Amino acid sequence: MEDNLSSRRAFIAGGLMAMLNPGCSSGENSIQPSGEKVKLLSVDGEEIEVDRAFLKPVPDLPPLSNAEERVGIKGKKFVMVIDLARCKNVGKCRESCNHAHALHPDHNWIKIYQMQDGDHTAPYWQPTTCMHCDSPPCVKVCPVDATFKREDGIVAIDSDRCIGCRFCMAACPYTTRVFNWEDPGVPEPLASQHYSCESSIPQKKGTVGKCDFCPDKVRKDELPHCVTACPNGVFFFGDIIEDSVTNGTETFRFSELIRDKAGYRLMEDLGTKPSVYYLPPVDRNFPFESGLPSTQETTTPH
């Protein structure tokens, strides 16, 4: 029985390799096996191994032009909701963001602050990202249009234009931007590729970086890295026009979630109109002490 199963798998693998690369079946132009095996599922749902040499590379989607990246995704207005009652300061959101954007080890686009509103109030953890404001002061002060606001509400940075003046950092009331004082250490081949305003890769010395809402993921109808990485469902992301936000497991009407859970935005009195909302830390899923002190940021006022 086992011999028949092995023969069947070998037959399927051979047929699959022929379909993936027809030249492998002919005498000439034959491809030499690399010895590196890749596991695949056959059409029958069986797990098989195929030599990597016989796999045809999937061509990348054509890159967007700089003009297309600066316009954004038409018909969308992105929004994020952060549920403070669920945050345990695990830090997976930050780790995933840092890895996805190949950030310098000392740079974090997501900061997790230990917060306490008063002497006799309970402390809590507050993840903080770029607020992607509807009235962003960073955009107003940039002298070279390197920081810009898209039609879909995302505030992005064009590092090819950034001159490192840091006016945007001084103007941001949320302290969410970082400056690349030294070479970020982006690995190859990422370091050699053309900068993308949607992936924010590669970061460059002498330029500013920040949370970008992962528009490269969103354009493919995928959630930002921080949303999918969080094990406790702290981050919700969605479209305010569709009135829907999700953390990948739960989906809510944005308007109802904010109304029923007393959602709020930081520093409303400044008139920046952030696209990031917070749900207060009530009925917490975890006690504050269960956080990870080794990863906490400096405490900041509410």
C-alpha positions, 0 to 999 in steps of 0.5 A: 500500500505504501509503495503504491502511495509513493508511486502515486505521489511521484507520478503527480510530482512529475506531472506537476513539474512538467506543467510548471516547466514544460522544458523539463520533459524534453531531452534538450534544454532540460533543467538540472535539479537544484536539490532544494525541495519545496512542499506543494499541494496537488490538485487532489489535496496531497502534499508533495515535494517539488524541486525548486528548479522546476518552479516558474517564478510568478511575475511581480505585479507592475509597480505603481508610478509615484503619481499613482502612489501619491493619489492613493486608492480612490473611493476609500477613507481608511480609519483605525480603532485601537481597543485599549482594554485588550492591550497587554503590551505584547509588542507583536504589532511593533515587531511585525511593523519593524520587520515588514518595513526593514526598520533600524533596530532603534526605530519603532513606528509603533510606540507602546506607552505606559499611561496614567491619567491621574494620581489615583487612576489605573495605568494602561498601555497605549499603542500609538501610531501615526494618526493620519490626520485629516488636517495634518500639520506635518503636510503644511510645513514640509517645504518640498512636498515630501510629506503628503496626504492621499485621497484615501486619507493616508498621510505618506512620505516620499523619501526621494523628496525628503531633504531631512529638514525635520520640520514635519517632526517638529510640527507633529503633536503626537511624536510619531515620526523618526529620523534616520540619523544613520544608515538604516541597515536595510538588507539586500535586495531591498536596499537596491530597489526603488523607494516606494511610498506605499511600502516605505521601503527602503528607508534612507539615511537623512530622511524621516519615517513613520507608520504608513497604514501599510497601503501596499497591503491594503491595496491587495485587500489585506490588513496592515501588519500590526492588525494581523500580528496582534494576538489579542485583536487590539487593532481594528482597520477599515473604511469609514465610507463603508462604515466597517472596521475589522481586526481579522476575526471580528467586524463592526460598524465603525460608527456603532463601535465608536458610539457604543464604546465611547471612542475618542481621538487624541488631542481633539482640541488641536483640530488635526482630526486624526483617523485613529480612534481609541476605545477606553481601557474599561472591562480589561481583558488583562491586568496591567501588570501582565504587560512586558516591562522590558518593551515599554516606552516612556510615559507620556501625558494623555 
